[in-house]
Amino acid sequence: MTDTLDIQRLIVRYDAELRRVMFRRCGCWDMAADIVQETYQRMLSGDLWRAADNPRALMHRIAANLATDYERRDAVRDRYLAKSDELPDWVAETEARQPDRLLAARQRLGRLAAAVEGLPPKCRRVFEMRKFEELSQAEIAERLGISRNMVEKHLRNALLALQQVDDD
């Protein structure tokens, strides 16, 4: 029973720290959470934490190794995508089998869509023309009868609003 309490205390004590470190490393809160979760699974699977002189250092080492694995996997995927516009079927199937990632992606998409809908009308129109219609800033300025500086301002405001969605 004390072993269970010990590991729980360890996790509670260092969870936020480990998540922040992994976020700084990978730049994504969801990936950081996945890495931390897998770190806990690895620690518990072999009772590694009991034999460790410094369990905190062990957690950080396991998490760093897992982050390296994630980075390598992403690098392989990026190299493949650089050569091809499509993912192979086995990658798409693997992604589809991860319901937590699918749910997180759908929720993020919903938040982004809501953020776009919440933009002031002119700002939203400029953003849509740039991102969806793929018009240049000069073309947008001409069509809307505004200056290029105003187009840049609207785009900057839209991107800041969307960035806040990811920061939340």
Backbone as a printed PyTorch tensor [residue, N CA C, xyz], in Angstrom:
tensor([[[  0.8220,  -1.2020,   0.0000],
         [  0.0000,   0.0000,   0.0000],
         [  0.8620,   1.2610,   0.0000]],

        [[  1.9620,   1.2400,   0.7470],
         [  2.8270,   2.4230,   0.7680],
         [  3.4790,   2.6430,  -0.5860]],

        [[  3.7460,   1.5470,  -1.3280],
         [  4.3260,   1.7130,  -2.6610],
         [  3.3950,   2.5260,  -3.5530]],

        [[  2.1020,   2.2070,  -3.4860],
         [  1.1220,   2.9300,  -4.2820],
         [  1.0870,   4.3990,  -3.8810]],

        [[  1.1110,   4.6430,  -2.5880],
         [  1.1130,   6.0290,  -2.1150],
         [  2.3880,   6.7450,  -2.5250]],

        [[  3.5130,   6.0360,  -2.4760],
         [  4.7870,   6.6510,  -2.8520],
         [  4.7880,   7.0810,  -4.3160]],

        [[  4.3240,   6.2090,  -5.1990],
         [  4.3180,   6.5590,  -6.6230],
         [  3.3070,   7.6740,  -6.8920]],

        [[  2.1750,   7.6370,  -6.1740],
         [  1.1910,   8.7090,  -6.3430],
         [  1.7710,  10.0490,  -5.9070]],

        [[  2.4710,  10.0620,  -4.7960],
         [  3.1010,  11.3010,  -4.3190],
         [  4.1360,  11.7950,  -5.3260]],

        [[  4.8980,  10.8670,  -5.8540],
         [  5.9230,  11.2120,  -6.8380],
         [  5.2900,  11.8600,  -8.0740]],

        [[  4.2300,  11.2580,  -8.5550],
         [  3.5440,  11.7850,  -9.7350],
         [  2.9400,  13.1510,  -9.4380]],

        [[  2.2480,  13.2710,  -8.3210],
         [  1.6310,  14.5540,  -7.9660],
         [  2.6890,  15.6400,  -7.8170]],

        [[  3.7950,  15.2910,  -7.2270],
         [  4.8430,  16.2810,  -6.9560],
         [  5.5090,  16.7980,  -8.2360]],

        [[  5.7340,  15.9180,  -9.2060],
         [  6.5300,  16.3050, -10.3730],
         [  5.7530,  16.3820, -11.6880]],

        [[  4.4620,  16.1130, -11.6590],
         [  3.6840,  16.0730, -12.9000],
         [  3.7400,  17.3960, -13.6690]],

        [[  3.4120,  18.4940, -13.0230],
         [  3.3860,  19.7940, -13.7160],
         [  4.7660,  20.1550, -14.2600]],

        [[  5.7930,  19.8980, -13.4680],
         [  7.1690,  20.1920, -13.9020],
         [  7.5250,  19.3910, -15.1480]],

        [[  7.2190,  18.0980, -15.1140],
         [  7.5560,  17.2220, -16.2310],
         [  6.7860,  17.6260, -17.4940]],

        [[  5.5140,  17.9790, -17.3340],
         [  4.7190,  18.4240, -18.4880],
         [  5.3020,  19.7010, -19.0960]],

        [[  5.7130,  20.6520, -18.2500],
         [  6.3000,  21.8970, -18.7630],
         [  7.5950,  21.6220, -19.5210]],

        [[  8.4300,  20.7610, -18.9550],
         [  9.7040,  20.4370, -19.6070],
         [  9.4430,  19.7780, -20.9630]],

        [[  8.4990,  18.8600, -21.0020],
         [  8.1980,  18.1800, -22.2660],
         [  7.5440,  19.1360, -23.2640]],

        [[  6.7230,  20.0680, -22.7710],
         [  6.1330,  21.0580, -23.6750],
         [  7.2210,  21.9170, -24.3040]],

        [[  8.1750,  22.3440, -23.4910],
         [  9.2710,  23.1530, -24.0400],
         [ 10.0550,  22.3580, -25.0690]],

        [[ 10.1480,  21.0850, -24.8590],
         [ 10.9260,  20.2470, -25.7800],
         [ 10.1890,  20.0170, -27.0980]],

        [[  8.8810,  19.7160, -27.0010],
         [  8.1610,  19.3430, -28.2290],
         [  7.2250,  20.4340, -28.7470]],

        [[  6.8880,  21.4190, -27.9240],
         [  6.0690,  22.5300, -28.3850],
         [  4.5860,  22.2440, -28.5040]],

        [[  4.1290,  21.1420, -27.9380],
         [  2.7140,  20.7730, -28.0450],
         [  2.2620,  20.1850, -26.7110]],

        [[  1.2240,  20.7810, -26.1220],
         [  0.7510,  20.2990, -24.8190],
         [  0.2250,  18.8710, -24.9040]],

        [[ -0.4720,  18.5360, -25.9940],
         [ -1.0180,  17.1840, -26.1250],
         [  0.0950,  16.1430, -26.2140]],

        [[  1.1140,  16.4380, -27.0040],
         [  2.2300,  15.5070, -27.1160],
         [  2.9700,  15.4080, -25.7830]],

        [[  3.1330,  16.5310, -25.1020],
         [  3.7880,  16.5210, -23.7910],
         [  3.0050,  15.6350, -22.8260]],

        [[  1.6840,  15.7470, -22.8450],
         [  0.8500,  14.9160, -21.9700],
         [  1.0040,  13.4340, -22.3160]],

        [[  1.0560,  13.1200, -23.6110],
         [  1.2570,  11.7270, -24.0300],
         [  2.5960,  11.1900, -23.5350]],

        [[  3.6300,  11.9930, -23.6710],
         [  4.9660,  11.5700, -23.2400],
         [  4.9910,  11.3390, -21.7350]],

        [[  4.4000,  12.2460, -20.9780],
         [  4.3830,  12.1110, -19.5170],
         [  3.5930,  10.8680, -19.1140]],

        [[  2.4440,  10.6490, -19.7510],
         [  1.6370,   9.4660, -19.4420],
         [  2.4290,   8.1860, -19.7140]],

        [[  3.0940,   8.1440, -20.8500],
         [  3.8910,   6.9600, -21.1780],
         [  5.0720,   6.8050, -20.2200]],

        [[  5.6020,   7.9190, -19.7510],
         [  6.6820,   7.8770, -18.7540],
         [  6.2010,   7.1570, -17.5030]],

        [[  5.0050,   7.5160, -17.0300],
         [  4.4580,   6.8700, -15.8310],
         [  4.2340,   5.3800, -16.0690]],

        [[  3.7410,   5.0390, -17.2520],
         [  3.5160,   3.6240, -17.5610],
         [  4.8250,   2.8420, -17.5280]],

        [[  5.8620,   3.4230, -18.0940],
         [  7.1620,   2.7370, -18.1100],
         [  7.7270,   2.5950, -16.7020]],

        [[  7.5690,   3.6280, -15.9060],
         [  8.0840,   3.5630, -14.5310],
         [  7.3790,   2.4700, -13.7430]],

        [[  6.0750,   2.3580, -13.9310],
         [  5.3020,   1.3740, -13.1830],
         [  5.4770,  -0.0410, -13.7220]],

        [[  5.6950,  -0.1750, -15.0250],
         [  5.7420,  -1.5030, -15.6320],
         [  6.8900,  -2.3510, -15.1060]],

        [[  8.0160,  -1.7550, -14.8680],
         [  9.1510,  -2.5370, -14.3910],
         [  9.5470,  -2.2120, -12.9670]],

        [[  8.6850,  -1.4930, -12.2790],
         [  9.0070,  -1.0530, -10.9160],
         [ 10.3510,  -0.3450, -10.8690]],

        [[ 10.6830,   0.3600, -11.9370],
         [ 11.9600,   1.0700, -12.0060],
         [ 12.0910,   2.1110, -10.9070]],

        [[ 11.0020,   2.7370, -10.5780],
         [ 11.0400,   3.8360,  -9.6240],
         [ 11.4610,   3.3780,  -8.2360]],

        [[ 11.1860,   2.1200,  -7.8990],
         [ 11.5650,   1.6200,  -6.5600],
         [ 13.0790,   1.5070,  -6.4170]],

        [[ 13.7440,   1.0990,  -7.4900],
         [ 15.1890,   0.8720,  -7.4280],
         [ 15.9930,   2.1450,  -7.6730]],

        [[ 15.3340,   3.1990,  -8.0920],
         [ 16.0500,   4.4230,  -8.4580],
         [ 16.5130,   5.1920,  -7.2230]],

        [[ 17.7520,   5.6660,  -7.2820],
         [ 18.2560,   6.5330,  -6.2150],
         [ 17.5790,   7.8980,  -6.2860]],

        [[ 17.2700,   8.3350,  -7.4980],
         [ 16.6560,   9.6430,  -7.7080],
         [ 15.4870,   9.4680,  -8.6830]],

        [[ 14.2830,   9.1700,  -8.1640],
         [ 13.1360,   8.9130,  -9.0460],
         [ 12.7970,  10.0880,  -9.9630]],

        [[ 13.0110,  11.3070,  -9.4900],
         [ 12.7420,  12.4910, -10.3190],
         [ 13.6450,  12.4800, -11.5550]],

        [[ 14.9170,  12.2180, -11.3530],
         [ 15.8560,  12.1580, -12.4750],
         [ 15.4820,  11.0200, -13.4230]],

        [[ 15.0420,   9.9050, -12.8610],
         [ 14.6130,   8.7770, -13.6850],
         [ 13.4180,   9.1760, -14.5540]],

        [[ 12.4430,   9.8580, -13.9540],
         [ 11.2830,  10.3090, -14.7320],
         [ 11.7160,  11.2140, -15.8800]],

        [[ 12.5990,  12.1470, -15.5790],
         [ 13.0570,  13.0680, -16.6210],
         [ 13.8370,  12.3330, -17.7160]],

        [[ 14.6360,  11.3410, -17.3470],
         [ 15.4010,  10.5850, -18.3380],
         [ 14.4650,   9.7850, -19.2320]],

        [[ 13.5000,   9.0900, -18.6300],
         [ 12.5440,   8.3110, -19.4210],
         [ 11.7770,   9.2420, -20.3620]],

        [[ 11.3040,  10.3660, -19.8390],
         [ 10.5460,  11.3190, -20.6600],
         [ 11.4090,  11.8680, -21.7960]],

        [[ 12.6590,  12.1830, -21.5060],
         [ 13.5560,  12.7010, -22.5490],
         [ 13.7710,  11.6490, -23.6380]],

        [[ 13.9460,  10.3990, -23.2310],
         [ 14.1170,   9.3250, -24.2160],
         [ 12.8590,   9.1560, -25.0700]],

        [[ 11.6970,   9.2240, -24.4210],
         [ 10.4480,   9.1180, -25.1740],
         [ 10.2790,  10.3000, -26.1300]],

        [[ 10.6440,  11.4930, -25.6840],
         [ 10.5540,  12.6730, -26.5530],
         [ 11.4570,  12.5000, -27.7690]],

        [[ 12.6360,  11.9450, -27.5510],
         [ 13.5470,  11.6800, -28.6700],
         [ 12.9130,  10.6860, -29.6390]],

        [[ 12.2650,   9.6470, -29.1000],
         [ 11.5740,   8.6780, -29.9560],
         [ 10.4800,   9.3560, -30.7820]],

        [[  9.6860,  10.2170, -30.1380],
         [  8.6330,  10.9410, -30.8490],
         [  9.2330,  11.8130, -31.9490]],

        [[ 10.3280,  12.5080, -31.6280],
         [ 10.9760,  13.3830, -32.6120],
         [ 11.4870,  12.5780, -33.8010]],

        [[ 12.0690,  11.4290, -33.5370],
         [ 12.5630,  10.5840, -34.6350],
         [ 11.4140,  10.1170, -35.5120]],

        [[ 10.3310,   9.7020, -34.8670],
         [  9.1710,   9.2390, -35.6280],
         [  8.6280,  10.3660, -36.5040]],

        [[  8.5370,  11.5590, -35.9290],
         [  8.0510,  12.7010, -36.7000],
         [  9.0060,  13.0680, -37.8320]],

        [[ 10.3050,  12.9320, -37.6000],
         [ 11.2910,  13.2340, -38.6440],
         [ 11.1370,  12.2670, -39.8150]],

        [[ 10.8970,  10.9950, -39.5130],
         [ 10.6830,  10.0060, -40.5740],
         [  9.4230,  10.3710, -41.3530]],

        [[  8.3720,  10.7250, -40.6430],
         [  7.1240,  11.1110, -41.2970],
         [  7.3450,  12.3540, -42.1640]],

        [[  8.0600,  13.3400, -41.6320],
         [  8.3190,  14.5650, -42.3920],
         [  9.1400,  14.2860, -43.6490]],

        [[ 10.1390,  13.3930, -43.5250],
         [ 10.9340,  13.0440, -44.7090],
         [ 10.0570,  12.3800, -45.7600]],

        [[  9.1720,  11.5210, -45.3100],
         [  8.2810,  10.8570, -46.2460],
         [  7.3610,  11.8740, -46.9160]],

        [[  6.8130,  12.7870, -46.1230],
         [  5.8980,  13.7830, -46.6750],
         [  6.5970,  14.7260, -47.6410]],

        [[  7.8820,  14.9550, -47.4350],
         [  8.6280,  15.8220, -48.3440],
         [  8.7180,  15.1890, -49.7290]],

        [[  8.6510,  13.8660, -49.7820],
         [  8.7420,  13.1580, -51.0560],
         [  7.3740,  12.8840, -51.6640]],

        [[  6.3490,  12.9240, -50.8430],
         [  5.0220,  12.5590, -51.3120],
         [  3.9870,  13.4690, -50.6660]],

        [[  2.9240,  13.7490, -51.3960],
         [  1.8560,  14.5840, -50.8540],
         [  0.9030,  13.7970, -49.9680]],

        [[  0.9700,  12.4780, -50.0400],
         [  0.0230,  11.6660, -49.2910],
         [  0.7480,  10.7770, -48.2960]],

        [[  0.0690,  10.5230, -47.1960],
         [  0.5890,   9.5570, -46.2350],
         [  0.2670,   8.1570, -46.7410]],

        [[  1.1300,   7.1980, -46.4560],
         [  0.7850,   5.8300, -46.8380],
         [ -0.4300,   5.3650, -46.0340]],

        [[ -1.1160,   4.3700, -46.5500],
         [ -2.3240,   3.8750, -45.8970],
         [ -2.0730,   3.4490, -44.4600]],

        [[ -0.9240,   2.8240, -44.2000],
         [ -0.6720,   2.3240, -42.8480],
         [ -0.5310,   3.4570, -41.8440]],

        [[ -0.0330,   4.6260, -42.2680],
         [  0.0680,   5.7690, -41.3510],
         [ -1.3190,   6.3270, -41.0820]],

        [[ -2.1090,   6.4860, -42.1350],
         [ -3.4620,   7.0050, -41.9620],
         [ -4.2770,   6.0850, -41.0620]],

        [[ -4.1130,   4.7650, -41.2410],
         [ -4.8350,   3.8110, -40.4050],
         [ -4.3850,   3.9060, -38.9510]],

        [[ -3.0930,   4.0760, -38.7340],
         [ -2.5730,   4.1970, -37.3790],
         [ -3.1380,   5.4380, -36.7080]],

        [[ -3.1380,   6.5600, -37.4230],
         [ -3.6790,   7.8020, -36.8640],
         [ -5.1660,   7.6370, -36.5500]],

        [[ -5.8930,   6.9650, -37.4430],
         [ -7.3290,   6.7960, -37.2420],
         [ -7.6310,   5.9090, -36.0420]],

        [[ -6.7020,   5.0530, -35.6640],
         [ -6.9100,   4.1410, -34.5380],
         [ -6.6570,   4.7950, -33.1870]],

        [[ -6.2660,   6.0250, -33.1900],
         [ -5.9730,   6.7030, -31.9340],
         [ -7.1040,   7.6780, -31.6310]],

        [[ -8.1690,   7.1700, -30.9940],
         [ -9.3540,   8.0000, -30.7840],
         [ -9.0900,   9.2380, -29.9340]],

        [[ -8.1550,   9.1570, -29.0000],
         [ -7.8720,  10.3330, -28.1800],
         [ -7.2920,  11.4590, -29.0270]],

        [[ -6.4350,  11.1140, -29.9680],
         [ -5.8680,  12.1370, -30.8530],
         [ -6.9160,  12.6680, -31.8210]],

        [[ -7.7610,  11.7780, -32.2960],
         [ -8.8310,  12.2010, -33.1930],
         [ -9.7810,  13.1480, -32.4690]],

        [[-10.1530,  12.7970, -31.2500],
         [-11.0370,  13.6490, -30.4560],
         [-10.3830,  15.0000, -30.1790]],

        [[ -9.1170,  14.9850, -29.7940],
         [ -8.4020,  16.2400, -29.5160],
         [ -8.3330,  17.1090, -30.7710]],

        [[ -8.0850,  16.4830, -31.9210],
         [ -8.0150,  17.2390, -33.1770],
         [ -9.3740,  17.8370, -33.5300]],

        [[-10.4350,  17.0630, -33.3230],
         [-11.7790,  17.5780, -33.6140],
         [-12.1370,  18.7370, -32.6820]],

        [[-11.7800,  18.5910, -31.4100],
         [-12.0620,  19.6660, -30.4580],
         [-11.2820,  20.9240, -30.8180]],

        [[-10.0220,  20.7590, -31.1850],
         [ -9.1950,  21.9070, -31.5730],
         [ -9.7740,  22.5710, -32.8180]],

        [[-10.1830,  21.7640, -33.7850],
         [-10.7830,  22.3080, -35.0040],
         [-12.0420,  23.1040, -34.6740]],

        [[-12.8460,  22.5880, -33.7540],
         [-14.0470,  23.3070, -33.3310],
         [-13.7140,  24.6380, -32.6810]],

        [[-12.6750,  24.6440, -31.8350],
         [-12.2570,  25.8890, -31.1810],
         [-11.7220,  26.8900, -32.2050]],

        [[-10.9620,  26.3870, -33.1800],
         [-10.4340,  27.2750, -34.2190],
         [-11.5660,  27.8570, -35.0710]],

        [[-12.5300,  27.0120, -35.4350],
         [-13.6650,  27.4930, -36.2330],
         [-14.4530,  28.5460, -35.4610]],

        [[-14.6500,  28.3140, -34.1680],
         [-15.3600,  29.2950, -33.3400],
         [-14.5750,  30.5990, -33.2600]],

        [[-13.2510,  30.4860, -33.1720],
         [-12.4150,  31.6920, -33.1140],
         [-12.5130,  32.4730, -34.4210]],

        [[-12.5330,  31.7700, -35.5480],
         [-12.6780,  32.4480, -36.8460],
         [-14.0470,  33.1250, -36.9220]],

        [[-15.0840,  32.4220, -36.4810],
         [-16.4300,  33.0030, -36.4950],
         [-16.5260,  34.2120, -35.5720]],

        [[-15.7350,  34.2240, -34.5130],
         [-15.7590,  35.3200, -33.5530],
         [-14.9700,  36.5470, -33.9720]],

        [[-14.2550,  36.4500, -35.0830],
         [-13.4870,  37.6050, -35.5640],
         [-14.4370,  38.6990, -36.0560]],

        [[-14.0210,  39.9550, -35.9770],
         [-14.8280,  41.0220, -36.5820],
         [-15.0130,  40.7240, -38.0740]],

        [[-16.1520,  41.1040, -38.6400],
         [-16.4750,  40.7160, -40.0270],
         [-15.3780,  41.0300, -41.0510]],

        [[-14.8300,  42.2150, -41.0200],
         [-13.8110,  42.5870, -42.0060],
         [-12.5460,  41.7500, -41.8060]],

        [[-12.1710,  41.5640, -40.5620],
         [-10.9890,  40.7590, -40.2300],
         [-11.1880,  39.3140, -40.7020]],

        [[-12.3800,  38.7720, -40.4310],
         [-12.6860,  37.3970, -40.8480],
         [-12.6340,  37.2830, -42.3690]],

        [[-13.1950,  38.2620, -43.0730],
         [-13.2100,  38.2200, -44.5400],
         [-11.7930,  38.2410, -45.1010]],

        [[-10.9400,  39.1030, -44.5540],
         [ -9.5420,  39.1740, -45.0040],
         [ -8.8560,  37.8330, -44.7570]],

        [[ -9.0630,  37.2570, -43.5770],
         [ -8.4550,  35.9680, -43.2360],
         [ -8.9260,  34.8800, -44.2050]],

        [[-10.2270,  34.8190, -44.4520],
         [-10.7730,  33.7990, -45.3520],
         [-10.2400,  33.9590, -46.7760]],

        [[-10.1460,  35.2000, -47.2250],
         [ -9.6310,  35.4370, -48.5800],
         [ -8.1760,  34.9810, -48.6930]],

        [[ -7.4110,  35.2040, -47.6550],
         [ -5.9840,  34.8310, -47.6880],
         [ -5.8080,  33.3240, -47.5560]],

        [[ -6.4660,  32.7240, -46.5720],
         [ -6.2320,  31.3100, -46.2710],
         [ -7.0290,  30.3490, -47.1410]],

        [[ -8.2620,  30.6960, -47.4600],
         [ -9.1060,  29.7580, -48.1920],
         [ -9.1340,  30.0360, -49.6940]],

        [[ -9.1470,  31.3040, -50.0500],
         [ -9.1440,  31.6580, -51.4680],
         [ -7.7270,  31.8400, -52.0000]],

        [[ -6.7550,  31.8330, -51.1100],
         [ -5.3290,  31.9290, -51.4240],
         [ -4.9930,  33.1630, -52.2630]],

        [[ -5.6130,  34.2770, -51.9160],
         [ -5.3250,  35.5350, -52.6000],
         [ -4.1310,  36.2100, -51.9400]],

        [[ -3.3950,  36.9760, -52.7170],
         [ -2.2690,  37.7250, -52.1550],
         [ -2.8140,  38.9140, -51.3640]],

        [[ -1.9570,  39.4930, -50.5460],
         [ -2.3780,  40.6570, -49.7720],
         [ -2.7670,  41.8100, -50.6920]],

        [[ -2.0350,  41.9700, -51.7830],
         [ -2.3440,  43.0400, -52.7400],
         [ -3.7230,  42.8240, -53.3690]],

        [[ -4.0410,  41.5700, -53.7260],
         [ -5.3460,  41.2730, -54.3200],
         [ -6.4740,  41.5310, -53.3250]],

        [[ -6.2430,  41.1550, -52.0790],
         [ -7.2580,  41.3810, -51.0440],
         [ -7.4960,  42.8780, -50.8700]],

        [[ -6.4090,  43.6320, -50.7840],
         [ -6.5220,  45.0860, -50.6140],
         [ -7.3150,  45.7030, -51.7630]],

        [[ -7.0220,  45.2570, -52.9690],
         [ -7.7070,  45.7930, -54.1440],
         [ -9.1910,  45.4430, -54.1260]],

        [[ -9.5130,  44.1840, -53.8470],
         [-10.9140,  43.7490, -53.8480],
         [-11.7380,  44.4310, -52.7570]],

        [[-11.1250,  44.6320, -51.5940],
         [-11.8750,  45.2280, -50.4830],
         [-11.7500,  46.7470, -50.4270]],

        [[-10.8870,  47.3020, -51.2530],
         [-10.7140,  48.7490, -51.2670],
         [-10.0600,  49.2850, -50.0020]],

        [[ -9.1060,  48.5080, -49.4670],
         [ -8.3760,  48.9480, -48.2750],
         [ -6.8790,  48.8880, -48.5760]],

        [[ -6.0840,  49.4880, -47.7090],
         [ -4.6340,  49.4910, -47.9290],
         [ -4.0370,  48.1250, -47.5840]],

        [[ -2.8560,  47.8820, -48.1080],
         [ -2.1410,  46.6430, -47.7830],
         [ -1.8020,  46.5840, -46.3050]],

        [[ -1.4890,  47.7460, -45.7270],
         [ -1.2080,  47.7820, -44.2890],
         [ -2.4160,  47.3330, -43.4790]],

        [[ -3.6030,  47.7200, -43.9190],
         [ -4.8220,  47.3060, -43.2180],
         [ -5.0330,  45.7980, -43.3810]],

        [[ -4.7320,  45.2690, -44.5570],
         [ -4.8190,  43.8170, -44.7730],
         [ -3.8730,  43.1050, -43.8080]],

        [[ -2.6430,  43.5850, -43.7060],
         [ -1.6670,  42.9880, -42.7870],
         [ -2.1530,  43.0570, -41.3460]],

        [[ -2.7480,  44.1740, -40.9810],
         [ -3.2590,  44.3400, -39.6170],
         [ -4.3650,  43.3240, -39.3340]],

        [[ -5.2960,  43.1750, -40.2800],
         [ -6.3820,  42.2070, -40.1030],
         [ -5.8310,  40.7820, -39.9950]],

        [[ -4.8720,  40.4400, -40.8430],
         [ -4.2780,  39.1000, -40.7930],
         [ -3.5570,  38.8690, -39.4680]],

        [[ -2.8290,  39.8610, -39.0100],
         [ -2.1120,  39.7480, -37.7370],
         [ -3.1030,  39.5340, -36.5880]],

        [[ -4.1940,  40.3080, -36.5770],
         [ -5.2070,  40.1630, -35.5270],
         [ -5.8650,  38.7890, -35.5740]],

        [[ -6.1420,  38.3040, -36.7780],
         [ -6.7500,  36.9770, -36.9210],
         [ -5.8080,  35.8950, -36.4140]],

        [[ -4.5490,  35.9790, -36.7990],
         [ -3.5820,  34.9650, -36.3710],
         [ -3.3520,  35.0050, -34.8660]],

        [[ -3.3660,  36.1900, -34.2880],
         [ -3.2320,  36.2990, -32.8270],
         [ -4.4240,  35.6500, -32.1240]],

        [[ -5.6190,  35.8660, -32.6550],
         [ -6.8170,  35.2560, -32.0750],
         [ -6.7510,  33.7370, -32.1660]],

        [[ -6.2830,  33.2270, -33.3010],
         [ -6.1780,  31.7740, -33.4700],
         [ -5.0590,  31.1980, -32.6080]],

        [[ -4.0030,  31.9500, -32.4280],
         [ -2.9020,  31.4890, -31.5830],
         [ -3.3570,  31.3630, -30.1310]],

        [[ -4.2530,  32.2320, -29.7000],
         [ -4.7680,  32.1540, -28.3330],
         [ -5.5310,  30.8610, -28.1130]],

        [[ -6.1640,  30.3440, -29.1550],
         [ -6.8700,  29.0650, -29.0460],
         [ -5.8760,  27.9710, -28.6790]],

        [[ -4.7060,  27.9650, -29.3170],
         [ -3.6940,  26.9540, -29.0240],
         [ -3.0520,  27.1730, -27.6630]],

        [[ -2.9570,  28.4310, -27.2350],
         [ -2.3420,  28.7230, -25.9450],
         [ -3.2420,  28.3460, -24.7790]],

        [[ -4.5620,  28.3000, -25.0160],
         [ -5.5080,  27.9860, -23.9300],
         [ -5.5820,  26.5260, -23.6370]]])
